[in-house]
């Protein structure tokens, strides 16, 4: 009963990731790309946690934990690049 | 439903690789490559290898992105 709902929710999240990816590919300014990678990271975190529920394997949540610890590094890197005065467009 | 999700994931991975190759702005390519390795981590998890997924999420999305951004900021940003 729960499974089709959960899988379609995960597929919907994946489509949302595709839209954010299009913004990261097109986006003219660096700020667009920074926000895009942040949103993709958050969506992937939820996706991994939902996948561990759908697959009924609770130790998959560890992947989401590790990504939650590490995932902000990309945003910090792009923000440091902006602050150091790289061209913003 | 499981198959639909897997097929969508693989299509997204391939289009990520194509977008990295097509993008002229190298910072945009780095950002797309980071999301590629995130999707690859989800794919490893679908294949039943959570330890590889942990390593991919830590190294691919964190450390590699920082190193590539450092390389872009020390060289040119546009590909000729």
Backbone of each chain as nested JSON, in Angstrom:
{
  "chains": [
    {"id": "A", "residues": [
      {"number": 1, "name": "UNK", "atoms": {"N": [0.832, -1.208, 0.0], "CA": [0.0, 0.0, 0.0], "C": [0.861, 1.25, 0.0]}},
      {"number": 2, "name": "UNK", "atoms": {"N": [1.881, 1.242, 0.854], "CA": [2.709, 2.438, 0.968], "C": [3.695, 2.546, -0.18]}},
      {"number": 3, "name": "UNK", "atoms": {"N": [4.083, 1.396, -0.743], "CA": [5.211, 1.375, -1.67], "C": [5.018, 2.209, -2.94]}},
      {"number": 4, "name": "UNK", "atoms": {"N": [3.872, 2.093, -3.68], "CA": [3.746, 2.905, -4.892], "C": [3.782, 4.4, -4.599]}},
      {"number": 5, "name": "UNK", "atoms": {"N": [3.179, 4.806, -3.496], "CA": [3.194, 6.226, -3.131], "C": [4.624, 6.693, -2.89]}},
      {"number": 6, "name": "UNK", "atoms": {"N": [5.384, 5.866, -2.166], "CA": [6.755, 6.245, -1.821], "C": [7.64, 6.317, -3.057]}},
      {"number": 7, "name": "UNK", "atoms": {"N": [7.481, 5.318, -3.948], "CA": [8.335, 5.321, -5.144], "C": [7.996, 6.478, -6.068]}},
      {"number": 8, "name": "UNK", "atoms": {"N": [6.688, 6.802, -6.185], "CA": [6.338, 7.937, -7.049], "C": [6.807, 9.249, -6.43]}},
      {"number": 9, "name": "UNK", "atoms": {"N": [6.826, 9.31, -5.083], "CA": [7.372, 10.502, -4.421], "C": [8.856, 10.651, -4.738]}},
      {"number": 10, "name": "UNK", "atoms": {"N": [9.598, 9.535, -4.703], "CA": [11.032, 9.591, -4.99], "C": [11.28, 9.978, -6.447]}},
      {"number": 11, "name": "UNK", "atoms": {"N": [10.447, 9.45, -7.367], "CA": [10.597, 9.816, -8.779], "C": [10.303, 11.302, -8.985]}},
      {"number": 12, "name": "UNK", "atoms": {"N": [9.31, 11.82, -8.249], "CA": [8.993, 13.253, -8.332], "C": [10.174, 14.1, -7.856]}},
      {"number": 13, "name": "UNK", "atoms": {"N": [10.815, 13.655, -6.759], "CA": [11.998, 14.374, -6.265], "C": [13.111, 14.366, -7.299]}},
      {"number": 14, "name": "UNK", "atoms": {"N": [13.239, 13.235, -8.012], "CA": [14.278, 13.135, -9.044], "C": [13.998, 14.101, -10.194]}},
      {"number": 15, "name": "UNK", "atoms": {"N": [12.712, 14.263, -10.557], "CA": [12.367, 15.226, -11.614], "C": [12.685, 16.646, -11.156]}},
      {"number": 16, "name": "UNK", "atoms": {"N": [12.431, 16.928, -9.871], "CA": [12.772, 18.254, -9.333], "C": [14.283, 18.483, -9.381]}},
      {"number": 17, "name": "UNK", "atoms": {"N": [15.065, 17.419, -9.11], "CA": [16.524, 17.529, -9.215], "C": [16.918, 17.851, -10.654]}},
      {"number": 18, "name": "UNK", "atoms": {"N": [16.214, 17.258, -11.626], "CA": [16.525, 17.541, -13.034], "C": [16.284, 19.012, -13.358]}},
      {"number": 19, "name": "UNK", "atoms": {"N": [15.201, 19.589, -12.812], "CA": [14.925, 21.006, -13.068], "C": [16.009, 21.902, -12.452]}},
      {"number": 20, "name": "UNK", "atoms": {"N": [16.434, 21.563, -11.219], "CA": [17.51, 22.337, -10.583], "C": [18.803, 22.203, -11.384]}},
      {"number": 21, "name": "UNK", "atoms": {"N": [19.014, 21.039, -11.966], "CA": [20.208, 20.802, -12.768], "C": [20.199, 21.665, -14.018]}},
      {"number": 22, "name": "UNK", "atoms": {"N": [19.013, 21.843, -14.602], "CA": [18.91, 22.727, -15.765], "C": [19.259, 24.158, -15.371]}},
      {"number": 23, "name": "UNK", "atoms": {"N": [18.839, 24.571, -14.179], "CA": [19.178, 25.919, -13.728], "C": [20.683, 26.035, -13.489]}},
      {"number": 24, "name": "UNK", "atoms": {"N": [21.304, 24.974, -12.946], "CA": [22.755, 25.028, -12.731], "C": [23.503, 25.055, -14.054]}},
      {"number": 25, "name": "UNK", "atoms": {"N": [22.958, 24.412, -15.093], "CA": [23.645, 24.402, -16.386], "C": [23.467, 25.729, -17.11]}},
      {"number": 26, "name": "UNK", "atoms": {"N": [22.255, 26.34, -17.017], "CA": [21.972, 27.556, -17.779], "C": [22.418, 28.791, -17.025]}},
      {"number": 27, "name": "UNK", "atoms": {"N": [22.109, 28.8, -15.709], "CA": [22.137, 29.971, -14.855], "C": [23.262, 30.944, -15.127]}},
      {"number": 28, "name": "UNK", "atoms": {"N": [22.961, 32.194, -15.451], "CA": [24.021, 33.096, -15.892], "C": [24.976, 33.513, -14.772]}},
      {"number": 29, "name": "UNK", "atoms": {"N": [24.49, 33.691, -13.555], "CA": [25.372, 34.178, -12.496], "C": [25.836, 33.018, -11.616]}},
      {"number": 30, "name": "UNK", "atoms": {"N": [26.902, 33.302, -10.829], "CA": [27.425, 32.283, -9.922], "C": [26.426, 32.0, -8.809]}},
      {"number": 31, "name": "UNK", "atoms": {"N": [25.66, 33.025, -8.393], "CA": [24.707, 32.837, -7.301], "C": [23.639, 31.822, -7.671]}},
      {"number": 32, "name": "UNK", "atoms": {"N": [23.219, 31.832, -8.955], "CA": [22.249, 30.825, -9.416], "C": [22.791, 29.424, -9.218]}},
      {"number": 33, "name": "UNK", "atoms": {"N": [24.067, 29.252, -9.597], "CA": [24.654, 27.913, -9.5], "C": [24.826, 27.493, -8.05]}},
      {"number": 34, "name": "UNK", "atoms": {"N": [25.158, 28.461, -7.176], "CA": [25.353, 28.15, -5.765], "C": [24.046, 27.674, -5.141]}},
      {"number": 35, "name": "UNK", "atoms": {"N": [22.967, 28.426, -5.41], "CA": [21.66, 28.038, -4.856], "C": [21.229, 26.696, -5.439]}},
      {"number": 36, "name": "UNK", "atoms": {"N": [21.516, 26.49, -6.745], "CA": [21.113, 25.231, -7.389], "C": [21.795, 24.041, -6.737]}},
      {"number": 37, "name": "UNK", "atoms": {"N": [23.109, 24.155, -6.461], "CA": [23.794, 22.995, -5.885], "C": [23.351, 22.774, -4.44]}},
      {"number": 38, "name": "UNK", "atoms": {"N": [22.997, 23.848, -3.739], "CA": [22.497, 23.689, -2.375], "C": [21.162, 22.957, -2.369]}},
      {"number": 39, "name": "UNK", "atoms": {"N": [20.269, 23.355, -3.287], "CA": [18.943, 22.722, -3.337], "C": [19.065, 21.264, -3.784]}},
      {"number": 40, "name": "UNK", "atoms": {"N": [19.973, 21.007, -4.757], "CA": [20.176, 19.625, -5.196], "C": [20.675, 18.76, -4.039]}},
      {"number": 41, "name": "UNK", "atoms": {"N": [21.587, 19.321, -3.223], "CA": [22.097, 18.571, -2.081], "C": [21.008, 18.221, -1.084]}},
      {"number": 42, "name": "UNK", "atoms": {"N": [20.145, 19.188, -0.792], "CA": [19.063, 18.93, 0.162], "C": [18.094, 17.885, -0.375]}},
      {"number": 43, "name": "UNK", "atoms": {"N": [17.755, 18.006, -1.671], "CA": [16.825, 17.04, -2.269], "C": [17.439, 15.641, -2.284]}},
      {"number": 44, "name": "UNK", "atoms": {"N": [18.74, 15.555, -2.559], "CA": [19.375, 14.241, -2.582], "C": [19.416, 13.627, -1.19]}},
      {"number": 45, "name": "UNK", "atoms": {"N": [19.573, 14.477, -0.172], "CA": [19.536, 13.998, 1.22], "C": [18.192, 13.347, 1.529]}},
      {"number": 46, "name": "UNK", "atoms": {"N": [17.101, 14.036, 1.167], "CA": [15.761, 13.495, 1.405], "C": [15.556, 12.217, 0.58]}},
      {"number": 47, "name": "UNK", "atoms": {"N": [16.115, 12.23, -0.644], "CA": [15.968, 11.078, -1.532], "C": [16.645, 9.851, -0.941]}},
      {"number": 48, "name": "UNK", "atoms": {"N": [17.856, 10.019, -0.378], "CA": [18.574, 8.884, 0.199], "C": [17.825, 8.347, 1.419]}},
      {"number": 49, "name": "UNK", "atoms": {"N": [17.301, 9.252, 2.252], "CA": [16.559, 8.817, 3.435], "C": [15.282, 8.083, 3.034]}},
      {"number": 50, "name": "UNK", "atoms": {"N": [14.576, 8.603, 2.012], "CA": [13.36, 7.941, 1.545], "C": [13.643, 6.606, 0.91]}},
      {"number": 51, "name": "UNK", "atoms": {"N": [14.798, 6.517, 0.251], "CA": [15.197, 5.254, -0.37], "C": [15.444, 4.182, 0.679]}},
      {"number": 52, "name": "UNK", "atoms": {"N": [16.007, 4.606, 1.824], "CA": [16.25, 3.623, 2.88], "C": [14.938, 3.145, 3.496]}},
      {"number": 53, "name": "UNK", "atoms": {"N": [13.913, 3.992, 3.477], "CA": [12.602, 3.537, 3.948], "C": [11.984, 2.587, 2.926]}},
      {"number": 54, "name": "UNK", "atoms": {"N": [12.101, 2.945, 1.628], "CA": [11.461, 2.142, 0.589], "C": [12.125, 0.783, 0.452]}},
      {"number": 55, "name": "UNK", "atoms": {"N": [13.464, 0.734, 0.658], "CA": [14.17, -0.541, 0.524], "C": [14.162, -1.339, 1.817]}},
      {"number": 56, "name": "UNK", "atoms": {"N": [13.617, -0.747, 2.904], "CA": [13.545, -1.401, 4.216], "C": [14.918, -1.838, 4.714]}},
      {"number": 57, "name": "UNK", "atoms": {"N": [15.901, -0.956, 4.52], "CA": [17.234, -1.25, 5.03], "C": [17.71, -0.034, 5.818]}},
      {"number": 58, "name": "UNK", "atoms": {"N": [17.536, -0.053, 7.138], "CA": [17.746, 1.166, 7.923], "C": [19.183, 1.661, 7.937]}},
      {"number": 59, "name": "UNK", "atoms": {"N": [20.171, 0.805, 7.646], "CA": [21.555, 1.299, 7.707], "C": [21.902, 2.166, 6.509]}},
      {"number": 60, "name": "UNK", "atoms": {"N": [20.967, 2.282, 5.511], "CA": [21.197, 3.208, 4.407], "C": [21.142, 4.667, 4.859]}},
      {"number": 61, "name": "UNK", "atoms": {"N": [20.548, 4.899, 6.029], "CA": [20.445, 6.274, 6.526], "C": [21.83, 6.847, 6.811]}},
      {"number": 62, "name": "UNK", "atoms": {"N": [22.815, 5.963, 7.088], "CA": [24.184, 6.425, 7.338], "C": [24.728, 7.24, 6.171]}},
      {"number": 63, "name": "UNK", "atoms": {"N": [24.355, 6.845, 4.939], "CA": [24.811, 7.59, 3.764], "C": [24.289, 9.024, 3.832]}},
      {"number": 64, "name": "UNK", "atoms": {"N": [23.011, 9.161, 4.193], "CA": [22.422, 10.501, 4.31], "C": [23.117, 11.306, 5.401]}},
      {"number": 65, "name": "UNK", "atoms": {"N": [23.492, 10.63, 6.51], "CA": [24.188, 11.328, 7.594], "C": [25.535, 11.854, 7.126]}},
      {"number": 66, "name": "UNK", "atoms": {"N": [26.305, 10.984, 6.448], "CA": [27.633, 11.399, 5.989], "C": [27.508, 12.519, 4.975]}},
      {"number": 67, "name": "UNK", "atoms": {"N": [26.519, 12.426, 4.066], "CA": [26.371, 13.503, 3.102], "C": [25.947, 14.803, 3.773]}},
      {"number": 68, "name": "UNK", "atoms": {"N": [25.1, 14.694, 4.805], "CA": [24.715, 15.894, 5.54], "C": [25.891, 16.557, 6.225]}},
      {"number": 69, "name": "UNK", "atoms": {"N": [26.877, 15.738, 6.668], "CA": [28.07, 16.319, 7.298], "C": [28.975, 16.983, 6.269]}},
      {"number": 70, "name": "UNK", "atoms": {"N": [29.071, 16.403, 5.062], "CA": [30.068, 16.854, 4.092], "C": [29.487, 17.858, 3.098]}},
      {"number": 71, "name": "UNK", "atoms": {"N": [28.148, 17.787, 2.865], "CA": [27.571, 18.428, 1.699], "C": [27.694, 19.935, 1.605]}},
      {"number": 72, "name": "UNK", "atoms": {"N": [27.938, 20.604, 2.741], "CA": [27.999, 22.064, 2.676], "C": [29.312, 22.552, 2.079]}},
      {"number": 73, "name": "UNK", "atoms": {"N": [30.297, 21.647, 1.912], "CA": [31.631, 22.071, 1.47], "C": [31.604, 22.701, 0.087]}},
      {"number": 74, "name": "UNK", "atoms": {"N": [30.742, 22.177, -0.804], "CA": [30.676, 22.731, -2.159], "C": [30.177, 24.166, -2.125]}},
      {"number": 75, "name": "UNK", "atoms": {"N": [29.121, 24.413, -1.312], "CA": [28.59, 25.774, -1.189], "C": [29.642, 26.714, -0.609]}},
      {"number": 76, "name": "UNK", "atoms": {"N": [30.369, 26.236, 0.416], "CA": [31.424, 27.057, 1.023], "C": [32.492, 27.387, -0.019]}},
      {"number": 77, "name": "UNK", "atoms": {"N": [32.842, 26.395, -0.862], "CA": [33.866, 26.612, -1.879], "C": [33.447, 27.669, -2.889]}},
      {"number": 78, "name": "UNK", "atoms": {"N": [32.206, 27.582, -3.395], "CA": [31.745, 28.571, -4.375], "C": [31.645, 29.941, -3.732]}},
      {"number": 79, "name": "UNK", "atoms": {"N": [31.194, 29.989, -2.466], "CA": [31.08, 31.281, -1.787], "C": [32.45, 31.906, -1.568]}},
      {"number": 80, "name": "UNK", "atoms": {"N": [33.458, 31.077, -1.246], "CA": [34.817, 31.608, -1.089], "C": [35.345, 32.141, -2.409]}},
      {"number": 81, "name": "UNK", "atoms": {"N": [35.023, 31.44, -3.494], "CA": [35.431, 31.897, -4.822], "C": [34.813, 33.254, -5.138]}},
      {"number": 82, "name": "UNK", "atoms": {"N": [33.53, 33.429, -4.777], "CA": [32.86, 34.719, -5.006], "C": [33.494, 35.817, -4.168]}},
      {"number": 83, "name": "UNK", "atoms": {"N": [33.815, 35.494, -2.899], "CA": [34.314, 36.51, -1.974], "C": [35.702, 36.962, -2.373]}},
      {"number": 84, "name": "UNK", "atoms": {"N": [36.482, 36.038, -2.94], "CA": [37.841, 36.374, -3.34], "C": [37.854, 37.263, -4.584]}},
      {"number": 85, "name": "UNK", "atoms": {"N": [36.68, 37.456, -5.191], "CA": [36.596, 38.422, -6.27], "C": [36.735, 37.839, -7.655]}},
      {"number": 86, "name": "UNK", "atoms": {"N": [36.298, 36.589, -7.818], "CA": [36.208, 36.056, -9.173], "C": [35.071, 36.747, -9.896]}},
      {"number": 87, "name": "UNK", "atoms": {"N": [35.043, 36.699, -11.237], "CA": [33.953, 37.332, -11.977], "C": [32.631, 36.641, -11.657]}},
      {"number": 88, "name": "UNK", "atoms": {"N": [31.596, 37.438, -11.372], "CA": [30.371, 36.85, -10.837], "C": [29.398, 36.418, -11.928]}},
      {"number": 89, "name": "UNK", "atoms": {"N": [29.671, 36.737, -13.195], "CA": [28.756, 36.261, -14.233], "C": [29.445, 35.262, -15.145]}}
    ]},
    {"id": "B", "residues": [
      {"number": 1, "name": "UNK", "atoms": {"N": [7.497, 0.38, -10.501], "CA": [7.818, 1.699, -9.976], "C": [9.305, 1.815, -9.686]}},
      {"number": 2, "name": "UNK", "atoms": {"N": [9.841, 0.72, -9.139], "CA": [11.274, 0.63, -8.88], "C": [12.065, 0.807, -10.178]}},
      {"number": 3, "name": "UNK", "atoms": {"N": [11.572, 0.141, -11.252], "CA": [12.253, 0.21, -12.55], "C": [12.179, 1.605, -13.143]}},
      {"number": 4, "name": "UNK", "atoms": {"N": [11.013, 2.255, -12.996], "CA": [10.855, 3.616, -13.511], "C": [11.84, 4.546, -12.833]}},
      {"number": 5, "name": "UNK", "atoms": {"N": [11.969, 4.395, -11.512], "CA": [12.902, 5.243, -10.765], "C": [14.336, 5.012, -11.225]}},
      {"number": 6, "name": "UNK", "atoms": {"N": [14.704, 3.731, -11.406], "CA": [16.072, 3.424, -11.841], "C": [16.349, 3.991, -13.228]}},
      {"number": 7, "name": "UNK", "atoms": {"N": [15.38, 3.857, -14.14], "CA": [15.567, 4.362, -15.503], "C": [15.713, 5.875, -15.508]}},
      {"number": 8, "name": "UNK", "atoms": {"N": [14.893, 6.541, -14.684], "CA": [14.977, 8.004, -14.578], "C": [16.344, 8.434, -14.048]}},
      {"number": 9, "name": "UNK", "atoms": {"N": [16.834, 7.674, -13.073], "CA": [18.138, 7.986, -12.472], "C": [19.256, 7.856, -13.5]}},
      {"number": 10, "name": "UNK", "atoms": {"N": [19.207, 6.779, -14.3], "CA": [20.269, 6.556, -15.284], "C": [20.221, 7.616, -16.383]}},
      {"number": 11, "name": "UNK", "atoms": {"N": [19.002, 7.983, -16.823], "CA": [18.874, 9.037, -17.844], "C": [19.438, 10.356, -17.323]}},
      {"number": 12, "name": "UNK", "atoms": {"N": [19.147, 10.645, -16.052], "CA": [19.646, 11.885, -15.448], "C": [21.163, 11.865, -15.349]}},
      {"number": 13, "name": "UNK", "atoms": {"N": [21.735, 10.691, -15.018], "CA": [23.201, 10.576, -14.932], "C": [23.852, 10.853, -16.279]}},
      {"number": 14, "name": "UNK", "atoms": {"N": [23.289, 10.257, -17.352], "CA": [23.877, 10.44, -18.684], "C": [23.768, 11.897, -19.118]}},
      {"number": 15, "name": "UNK", "atoms": {"N": [22.604, 12.525, -18.827], "CA": [22.466, 13.924, -19.24], "C": [23.379, 14.821, -18.424]}},
      {"number": 16, "name": "UNK", "atoms": {"N": [23.675, 14.442, -17.164], "CA": [24.66, 15.177, -16.367], "C": [26.035, 15.114, -17.019]}},
      {"number": 17, "name": "UNK", "atoms": {"N": [26.445, 13.923, -17.442], "CA": [27.751, 13.793, -18.084], "C": [27.827, 14.616, -19.353]}},
      {"number": 18, "name": "UNK", "atoms": {"N": [26.754, 14.595, -20.156], "CA": [26.74, 15.389, -21.388], "C": [26.809, 16.878, -21.082]}},
      {"number": 19, "name": "UNK", "atoms": {"N": [26.099, 17.312, -20.019], "CA": [26.097, 18.734, -19.68], "C": [27.47, 19.187, -19.196]}},
      {"number": 20, "name": "UNK", "atoms": {"N": [28.189, 18.327, -18.445], "CA": [29.548, 18.67, -18.022], "C": [30.437, 18.87, -19.24]}},
      {"number": 21, "name": "UNK", "atoms": {"N": [30.249, 18.02, -20.259], "CA": [31.097, 18.133, -21.445], "C": [30.735, 19.352, -22.28]}},
      {"number": 22, "name": "UNK", "atoms": {"N": [29.449, 19.746, -22.271], "CA": [28.999, 20.844, -23.122], "C": [29.256, 22.223, -22.539]}},
      {"number": 23, "name": "UNK", "atoms": {"N": [29.293, 22.33, -21.188], "CA": [29.321, 23.649, -20.568], "C": [30.672, 24.322, -20.797]}},
      {"number": 24, "name": "UNK", "atoms": {"N": [30.646, 25.592, -21.239], "CA": [31.875, 26.337, -21.479], "C": [32.382, 26.984, -20.211]}},
      {"number": 25, "name": "UNK", "atoms": {"N": [31.442, 27.359, -19.309], "CA": [31.811, 27.967, -18.038], "C": [32.298, 26.862, -17.093]}},
      {"number": 26, "name": "UNK", "atoms": {"N": [33.58, 26.944, -16.679], "CA": [34.148, 25.826, -15.927], "C": [33.577, 25.721, -14.52]}},
      {"number": 27, "name": "UNK", "atoms": {"N": [33.176, 26.856, -13.909], "CA": [32.566, 26.779, -12.582], "C": [31.219, 26.067, -12.644]}},
      {"number": 28, "name": "UNK", "atoms": {"N": [30.45, 26.341, -13.715], "CA": [29.2, 25.613, -13.914], "C": [29.442, 24.14, -14.106]}},
      {"number": 29, "name": "UNK", "atoms": {"N": [30.526, 23.793, -14.813], "CA": [30.847, 22.386, -15.023], "C": [31.19, 21.708, -13.7]}},
      {"number": 30, "name": "UNK", "atoms": {"N": [31.888, 22.437, -12.801], "CA": [32.225, 21.871, -11.485], "C": [30.954, 21.595, -10.688]}},
      {"number": 31, "name": "UNK", "atoms": {"N": [30.002, 22.559, -10.739], "CA": [28.75, 22.39, -9.993], "C": [27.964, 21.195, -10.532]}},
      {"number": 32, "name": "UNK", "atoms": {"N": [27.904, 21.064, -11.866], "CA": [27.17, 19.935, -12.444], "C": [27.876, 18.62, -12.118]}},
      {"number": 33, "name": "UNK", "atoms": {"N": [29.217, 18.647, -12.058], "CA": [29.946, 17.43, -11.725], "C": [29.684, 17.012, -10.283]}},
      {"number": 34, "name": "UNK", "atoms": {"N": [29.528, 17.992, -9.376], "CA": [29.194, 17.66, -7.99], "C": [27.833, 16.981, -7.91]}},
      {"number": 35, "name": "UNK", "atoms": {"N": [26.859, 17.508, -8.676], "CA": [25.54, 16.866, -8.627], "C": [25.572, 15.508, -9.334]}},
      {"number": 36, "name": "UNK", "atoms": {"N": [26.484, 15.355, -10.31], "CA": [26.658, 14.034, -10.928], "C": [27.101, 13.011, -9.89]}},
      {"number": 37, "name": "UNK", "atoms": {"N": [28.063, 13.394, -9.042], "CA": [28.545, 12.409, -8.087], "C": [27.508, 12.151, -6.995]}},
      {"number": 38, "name": "UNK", "atoms": {"N": [26.64, 13.144, -6.733], "CA": [25.525, 12.888, -5.812], "C": [24.574, 11.848, -6.375]}},
      {"number": 39, "name": "UNK", "atoms": {"N": [24.213, 12.022, -7.658], "CA": [23.306, 11.056, -8.291], "C": [23.956, 9.682, -8.359]}},
      {"number": 40, "name": "UNK", "atoms": {"N": [25.277, 9.67, -8.546], "CA": [25.996, 8.394, -8.567], "C": [25.946, 7.723, -7.196]}},
      {"number": 41, "name": "UNK", "atoms": {"N": [25.992, 8.529, -6.117], "CA": [25.864, 7.96, -4.777], "C": [24.49, 7.331, -4.591]}},
      {"number": 42, "name": "UNK", "atoms": {"N": [23.439, 8.015, -5.093], "CA": [22.089, 7.436, -5.003], "C": [22.026, 6.136, -5.799]}},
      {"number": 43, "name": "UNK", "atoms": {"N": [22.729, 6.125, -6.952], "CA": [22.718, 4.925, -7.786], "C": [23.445, 3.761, -7.114]}},
      {"number": 44, "name": "UNK", "atoms": {"N": [24.563, 4.056, -6.436], "CA": [25.253, 2.997, -5.697], "C": [24.351, 2.423, -4.62]}},
      {"number": 45, "name": "UNK", "atoms": {"N": [23.568, 3.312, -3.993], "CA": [22.668, 2.837, -2.95], "C": [21.568, 1.955, -3.53]}},
      {"number": 46, "name": "UNK", "atoms": {"N": [21.084, 2.33, -4.73], "CA": [20.077, 1.494, -5.392], "C": [20.647, 0.121, -5.721]}},
      {"number": 47, "name": "UNK", "atoms": {"N": [21.962, 0.073, -6.041], "CA": [22.582, -1.2, -6.386], "C": [22.956, -2.015, -5.155]}},
      {"number": 48, "name": "UNK", "atoms": {"N": [22.712, -1.453, -3.958], "CA": [22.937, -2.221, -2.745], "C": [24.349, -2.171, -2.22]}},
      {"number": 49, "name": "UNK", "atoms": {"N": [25.043, -1.04, -2.429], "CA": [26.403, -0.897, -1.919], "C": [26.505, 0.387, -1.108]}},
      {"number": 50, "name": "UNK", "atoms": {"N": [25.996, 0.4, 0.134], "CA": [25.965, 1.656, 0.888], "C": [27.341, 2.165, 1.287]}},
      {"number": 51, "name": "UNK", "atoms": {"N": [28.35, 1.259, 1.412], "CA": [29.68, 1.74, 1.785], "C": [30.322, 2.533, 0.644]}},
      {"number": 52, "name": "UNK", "atoms": {"N": [30.123, 2.033, -0.592], "CA": [30.606, 2.785, -1.752], "C": [29.858, 4.105, -1.864]}},
      {"number": 53, "name": "UNK", "atoms": {"N": [28.56, 4.089, -1.532], "CA": [27.77, 5.325, -1.602], "C": [28.277, 6.344, -0.599]}},
      {"number": 54, "name": "UNK", "atoms": {"N": [28.674, 5.882, 0.61], "CA": [29.219, 6.81, 1.61], "C": [30.504, 7.44, 1.096]}},
      {"number": 55, "name": "UNK", "atoms": {"N": [31.387, 6.607, 0.509], "CA": [32.647, 7.139, 0.002], "C": [32.421, 8.112, -1.144]}},
      {"number": 56, "name": "UNK", "atoms": {"N": [31.474, 7.774, -2.036], "CA": [31.179, 8.652, -3.167], "C": [30.627, 9.991, -2.692]}},
      {"number": 57, "name": "UNK", "atoms": {"N": [29.738, 9.955, -1.683], "CA": [29.153, 11.198, -1.185], "C": [30.209, 12.051, -0.503]}},
      {"number": 58, "name": "UNK", "atoms": {"N": [31.136, 11.415, 0.245], "CA": [32.137, 12.193, 0.977], "C": [33.204, 12.729, 0.037]}},
      {"number": 59, "name": "UNK", "atoms": {"N": [33.758, 11.866, -0.812], "CA": [34.866, 12.271, -1.674], "C": [34.356, 13.028, -2.895]}},
      {"number": 60, "name": "UNK", "atoms": {"N": [33.355, 12.474, -3.583], "CA": [32.914, 13.077, -4.834], "C": [32.245, 14.41, -4.66]}},
      {"number": 61, "name": "UNK", "atoms": {"N": [31.337, 14.513, -3.7], "CA": [30.595, 15.762, -3.558], "C": [31.339, 16.769, -2.699]}},
      {"number": 62, "name": "UNK", "atoms": {"N": [32.225, 16.324, -1.798], "CA": [32.896, 17.27, -0.922], "C": [34.278, 17.653, -1.393]}},
      {"number": 63, "name": "UNK", "atoms": {"N": [35.198, 16.69, -1.351], "CA": [36.617, 17.012, -1.529], "C": [36.931, 17.371, -2.975]}},
      {"number": 64, "name": "UNK", "atoms": {"N": [36.392, 16.584, -3.932], "CA": [36.69, 16.835, -5.344], "C": [36.193, 18.205, -5.776]}},
      {"number": 65, "name": "UNK", "atoms": {"N": [34.998, 18.601, -5.291], "CA": [34.464, 19.909, -5.657], "C": [35.361, 21.03, -5.154]}},
      {"number": 66, "name": "UNK", "atoms": {"N": [35.84, 20.891, -3.904], "CA": [36.729, 21.929, -3.362], "C": [38.013, 22.025, -4.166]}},
      {"number": 67, "name": "UNK", "atoms": {"N": [38.603, 20.872, -4.502], "CA": [39.857, 20.882, -5.27], "C": [39.646, 21.501, -6.643]}},
      {"number": 68, "name": "UNK", "atoms": {"N": [38.534, 21.166, -7.304], "CA": [38.29, 21.704, -8.646], "C": [38.02, 23.203, -8.602]}},
      {"number": 69, "name": "UNK", "atoms": {"N": [37.303, 23.668, -7.562], "CA": [37.065, 25.115, -7.449], "C": [38.376, 25.847, -7.196]}},
      {"number": 70, "name": "UNK", "atoms": {"N": [39.264, 25.241, -6.378], "CA": [40.582, 25.833, -6.179], "C": [41.358, 25.916, -7.479]}},
      {"number": 71, "name": "UNK", "atoms": {"N": [41.274, 24.872, -8.299], "CA": [41.974, 24.888, -9.586], "C": [41.404, 25.953, -10.513]}},
      {"number": 72, "name": "UNK", "atoms": {"N": [40.057, 26.109, -10.531], "CA": [39.445, 27.125, -11.401], "C": [39.839, 28.52, -10.946]}},
      {"number": 73, "name": "UNK", "atoms": {"N": [39.897, 28.749, -9.616], "CA": [40.199, 30.103, -9.143], "C": [41.663, 30.454, -9.35]}},
      {"number": 74, "name": "UNK", "atoms": {"N": [42.551, 29.466, -9.574], "CA": [43.942, 29.78, -9.856], "C": [44.243, 29.851, -11.35]}},
      {"number": 75, "name": "UNK", "atoms": {"N": [43.285, 29.418, -12.179], "CA": [43.503, 29.495, -13.633], "C": [42.372, 30.295, -14.254]}},
      {"number": 76, "name": "UNK", "atoms": {"N": [42.105, 30.084, -15.538], "CA": [41.011, 30.807, -16.193], "C": [39.686, 30.182, -15.846]}},
      {"number": 77, "name": "UNK", "atoms": {"N": [38.621, 30.984, -16.029], "CA": [37.298, 30.453, -15.743], "C": [36.595, 29.974, -17.016]}},
      {"number": 78, "name": "UNK", "atoms": {"N": [36.883, 30.629, -18.152], "CA": [36.196, 30.249, -19.401], "C": [37.034, 29.279, -20.198]}},
      {"number": 79, "name": "UNK", "atoms": {"N": [36.356, 28.317, -20.794], "CA": [37.038, 27.421, -21.712], "C": [37.072, 28.079, -23.088]}},
      {"number": 80, "name": "UNK", "atoms": {"N": [38.251, 28.075, -23.739], "CA": [38.36, 28.771, -25.038], "C": [37.683, 27.951, -26.129]}}
    ]}
  ]
}
